[in-house]
């Protein structure tokens, strides 16, 4: 509710006061398909403020640090050390005529973000600009009027503008991650923002709760829980917590929403076989998707909803298969290793991430959906499981035991910049990234 | 006034004394009867009795303690059988729901015991070790529990007596991280309903 109010306020308040090249955005800055991505050196000096009072100065510093952190999180940038800057941050004035670009190219910056933050009448006025220091031109300029508590949302929004300009994609800033944590004594589902901040407990089932799955519009989370003593499937509305339950005999597990629809696939075993079924968002069975007599779990959908990857032990060991929904044709895509599970189809549709066991530990791999070119992304760092793509396909969140207990980690889609996302009491597992505003399907 | 207080005090002392004596007498009698009954029959020595004895009968009747004792023996036998059913798990190989010869032997013992106590219903829990992934293990645990159930039904036991539930790798018996622990965790565990 507060988020919605905020969006309305912000949408009404922010004025794009300069529209230079941004109408034909320069996607050539960052090619997110390149595995040899060169990090762009970017300078984010402390934002200016007219008020010399302590709270304004502190807030300017906080805002610039927040923006630095969010840009750094994407893995696209090399954040330049502020101590190396020639320009005195107190004297930096935004706007092209006021910036002496050679002072920024001299410290290695190719991009520069300036900001100006004022507190007026108990509200924030924030002006943010992105410059190309080599071309000496402004790429983006935005002005935001927002409430005193909305600073983080403004910074997320401008970070999204920067990433959209540079990559053509909205980025991850308004997405969330659901995960399982055992901190309360039971495994329960928690939700945090894209960068691991603002963690909140979503379920209080006081029972084993597993396998969270977001609907495309981020309004629903499906999961498996032993609330009634056995593994049943729950479909819960994120806002009002209204729910449907699928509590058939046997297991009711591993939900996966069909992109852009109020339908989901899940493994049910009431027939005696562990088959994947297509269900409505209220839990009614539409049809059985996988063939009888097999044991199939962990469905994941291609972004167009026309194909589904899943795990089956039909060959004797758990391997990943891709099924065409219209024709029913099934192809096995993993052949290396004896234990390949937890497929996650990339939002761009070309790849599938999964965990494979090799030499006694699990690691994250990425493979073409046609089974071509498997690449190992993690190694020599404990067990690495449950990969899930960021909505823009640039990052992969996963769980790892590299520090001992299982924790949530994040890395780029090429396996670089592996870092822990959060650490709270208990162990964390099964992260699932929401689509955020990237929920429009191709 | 004073006299009556003394009487009350005297009664307070005497009555509990009488009660105490009476209960002592009862115990002795019961013990004697049990000894008499057990010795000539050469019944197998019962296991050390659990700390919950049958309540002492209120009215002293000689044949009744004998009858209770016979029931108790049967009850104890059943309790021991149920305990064995629940304590002895059926173990599986890694990533397998197939019953090994050893697993089949354990199940045959369980079948004999379940044949004797036809009123007993069982929940068979399927469990896995921690090495696989949660999703697949939840499915594997169910297949293990179903394997055990199918074997018992094939031995002639009624399917209606069995329910299965999978816990995957969520409830390890041994939280260790080596083969010894994993082997104990790949199991079908029986719970008497």
Interface residues (C-beta under 8 A of the other chain):
Chain A: X187 X208 X210 X211 X224 X229 X230 X231 X250 X251 X253 X254 X267 X269 X274 X295 X297 X298 X311 X313 X317 X318 X338 X339 X341 X342 X355 X357 X360 X362 X385 X386 X429 X430
Chain B: X95 X131 X132 X133 X134 X135 X136 X138 X139 X142 X143 X164 X165 X166 X167 X170
